[in-house]
Amino acid sequence: MEKKTMNANNMSIVTASGKTLDLEVPLISDIDAYDIARGLAHKGHFAGQTDKMFTIAEHCLLVAHIIEYGEVPKQHEKTLILLALLHDAAEAYINDMLSPIKKYSSVYKTFEFNIQVVIHAKYGVGDVDNSLFHIIKSADNEAKQVEFDHFYNDIKSELLMFYEPDEAFNRYYYRLIRAIMEYKKEQYER
């Protein structure tokens, strides 16, 4: 096995699975569901400024739950669930940035966009109808409001489980694998 070396000038990262992802030119072959799950399960939502650990993986599971149990076009349900689980997937590789700062960081947004495009291509959702992303954004905003109210307005929600990182990883990873398989089966049957 080739020894990995650290290089501050290198624009790549080594992932949990041992792959090397070039952040400037990400390749589909370097994207891995394991790495996505691992990264999101070990990062706190709201910059970690919550009274309990709340991972980005759990946030994505909540968005998928809102899609699955909400009123969405049934012919797109499998696609929407997969998109919900992947909507923050780039953050597994480059971390999250607080919204008030992100809007001023065009460099971060470019990296995030490019990685997200490659992730969507990897799982076959790169060319879905743009209207589906509006549904995901709405569910994402609904989830963020539930989370925000729970942490900062003392409006508790039974939808939040507060999984420790290893549990968040397991739940997210297996839900993502199931969503990928269900989406591919649906595409095959069309």
C-alpha positions as CSV (number, residue, x, y, z in Angstrom):
1,M,0.0,0.0,0.0
2,E,1.3,3.4,-0.9
3,K,2.2,5.6,2.0
4,K,0.0,8.7,2.3
5,T,1.9,12.0,3.0
6,M,0.6,15.3,4.3
7,N,1.2,18.3,2.1
8,A,-0.2,21.7,3.0
9,N,-0.1,22.8,-0.6
10,N,-2.1,19.8,-1.8
11,M,-5.8,20.4,-2.5
12,S,-6.8,16.9,-1.6
13,I,-8.0,15.0,1.5
14,V,-7.6,11.4,2.6
15,T,-11.0,9.9,3.5
16,A,-12.0,7.4,6.1
17,S,-12.1,4.7,3.4
18,G,-8.5,5.5,2.4
19,K,-9.4,7.2,-0.9
20,T,-7.9,10.6,-1.8
21,L,-10.4,13.2,-2.9
22,D,-9.0,16.1,-5.0
23,L,-11.1,19.1,-3.8
24,E,-10.4,21.1,-7.0
25,V,-11.2,18.3,-9.4
26,P,-13.3,15.7,-7.5
27,L,-13.8,12.4,-9.3
28,I,-16.8,10.1,-9.1
29,S,-14.5,7.2,-8.3
30,D,-13.4,9.0,-5.1
31,I,-16.9,9.5,-3.7
32,D,-18.0,6.8,-1.3
33,A,-21.2,6.4,0.8
34,Y,-19.0,5.2,3.7
35,D,-17.0,8.4,3.7
36,I,-20.2,10.6,3.4
37,A,-21.8,8.8,6.3
38,R,-18.6,8.9,8.4
39,G,-18.0,12.6,7.7
40,L,-21.6,13.7,8.4
41,A,-21.9,11.6,11.5
42,H,-18.8,13.3,13.1
43,K,-19.8,16.9,12.5
44,G,-22.1,18.9,14.7
45,H,-25.0,20.8,13.2
46,F,-25.3,24.5,14.2
47,A,-21.5,24.7,14.5
48,G,-21.8,22.4,17.5
49,Q,-23.4,25.2,19.5
50,T,-26.1,23.0,21.0
51,D,-26.6,21.5,24.4
52,K,-26.5,18.0,23.0
53,M,-24.5,16.6,20.1
54,F,-26.6,16.9,17.0
55,T,-24.9,15.6,13.8
56,I,-25.4,16.7,10.2
57,A,-26.1,13.0,9.5
58,E,-29.1,13.2,11.9
59,H,-30.2,16.4,10.2
60,C,-30.2,14.7,6.8
61,L,-32.2,11.7,8.3
62,L,-34.7,14.2,9.5
63,V,-35.0,15.9,6.1
64,A,-35.5,12.4,4.6
65,H,-38.2,11.6,7.2
66,I,-40.0,14.8,6.3
67,I,-40.0,13.9,2.7
68,E,-41.0,10.3,3.3
69,Y,-44.0,11.2,5.5
70,G,-44.9,14.5,3.9
71,E,-47.0,15.3,0.9
72,V,-44.6,14.8,-2.0
73,P,-45.2,13.5,-5.5
74,K,-45.2,9.8,-5.1
75,Q,-43.7,9.2,-8.5
76,H,-40.6,11.0,-7.2
77,E,-40.5,9.8,-3.6
78,K,-37.5,7.5,-4.0
79,T,-35.5,10.2,-5.8
80,L,-36.5,12.8,-3.2
81,I,-35.5,10.6,-0.3
82,L,-32.1,10.0,-1.8
83,L,-31.7,13.7,-2.5
84,A,-32.7,14.5,1.0
85,L,-30.0,12.2,2.4
86,L,-27.4,13.7,0.1
87,H,-28.4,17.3,0.3
88,D,-25.5,18.2,2.7
89,A,-23.2,15.4,1.5
90,A,-20.4,17.7,0.3
91,E,-20.0,18.8,4.0
92,A,-18.7,15.3,4.7
93,Y,-15.6,16.3,2.8
94,I,-15.3,20.1,3.4
95,N,-17.2,20.7,6.6
96,D,-20.1,23.0,7.0
97,M,-19.9,26.8,7.1
98,L,-22.4,28.9,9.0
99,S,-24.9,30.5,6.6
100,P,-24.1,34.1,7.7
101,I,-20.5,33.4,6.6
102,K,-21.2,31.2,3.7
103,K,-23.0,33.9,1.8
104,Y,-19.7,35.8,1.7
105,S,-17.5,32.9,0.7
106,S,-17.7,32.3,-3.1
107,V,-14.6,30.0,-2.9
108,Y,-16.3,27.7,-0.3
109,K,-19.6,27.7,-2.3
110,T,-17.7,26.8,-5.5
111,F,-16.0,23.8,-3.8
112,E,-19.3,22.8,-2.2
113,F,-21.2,23.0,-5.5
114,N,-18.5,21.1,-7.5
115,I,-18.3,18.3,-4.9
116,Q,-22.1,18.1,-4.6
117,V,-22.4,17.8,-8.4
118,V,-20.0,14.8,-8.4
119,I,-21.9,13.2,-5.5
120,H,-25.2,13.5,-7.4
121,A,-23.6,12.1,-10.6
122,K,-22.2,9.2,-8.6
123,Y,-25.6,8.2,-7.3
124,G,-27.5,8.9,-10.6
125,V,-29.4,12.0,-9.4
126,G,-27.3,14.5,-11.3
127,D,-29.9,15.3,-14.0
128,V,-33.2,15.3,-12.0
129,D,-35.8,18.0,-12.5
130,N,-34.9,21.2,-10.7
131,S,-38.3,21.4,-9.1
132,L,-37.3,18.5,-6.9
133,F,-34.5,20.5,-5.4
134,H,-37.1,23.1,-4.3
135,I,-39.0,20.3,-2.4
136,I,-35.7,19.3,-0.7
137,K,-35.0,23.0,0.2
138,S,-38.5,23.3,1.7
139,A,-38.0,20.1,3.8
140,D,-34.5,21.2,4.8
141,N,-35.9,24.5,6.0
142,E,-38.7,22.7,7.9
143,A,-36.1,20.5,9.6
144,K,-33.9,23.4,10.5
145,Q,-36.8,25.2,12.1
146,V,-37.7,22.1,14.2
147,E,-34.1,21.8,15.2
148,F,-33.7,25.5,15.9
149,D,-36.9,25.6,18.0
150,H,-35.8,22.6,20.0
151,F,-32.3,24.0,20.8
152,Y,-33.0,27.7,21.2
153,N,-36.8,28.3,21.8
154,D,-37.4,25.4,24.2
155,I,-40.0,23.9,21.8
156,K,-39.0,20.2,22.2
157,S,-39.5,17.7,19.3
158,E,-39.7,14.0,19.5
159,L,-38.3,13.8,16.0
160,L,-34.8,14.5,17.3
161,M,-32.9,11.5,18.7
162,F,-29.4,12.9,19.5
163,Y,-27.4,10.0,18.2
164,E,-23.8,9.7,19.3
165,P,-21.5,9.8,16.2
166,D,-21.2,6.0,15.8
167,E,-25.0,5.5,16.0
168,A,-25.5,8.4,13.7
169,F,-23.1,6.8,11.3
170,N,-24.8,3.5,11.4
171,R,-28.3,4.9,10.9
172,Y,-27.3,7.3,8.2
173,Y,-25.1,4.8,6.3
174,Y,-27.7,2.0,6.2
175,R,-30.5,4.4,5.3
176,L,-28.4,5.9,2.5
177,I,-27.5,2.4,1.1
178,R,-31.2,1.5,1.2
179,A,-32.2,4.7,-0.5
180,I,-29.6,4.2,-3.2
181,M,-30.8,0.6,-3.8
182,E,-34.5,1.7,-3.9
183,Y,-33.8,4.5,-6.3
184,K,-31.8,2.3,-8.6
185,K,-34.5,-0.4,-8.5
186,E,-37.1,2.2,-9.4
187,Q,-35.0,3.6,-12.3
188,Y,-34.5,0.0,-13.6
189,E,-38.2,-0.7,-13.5
190,R,-39.2,2.4,-15.4
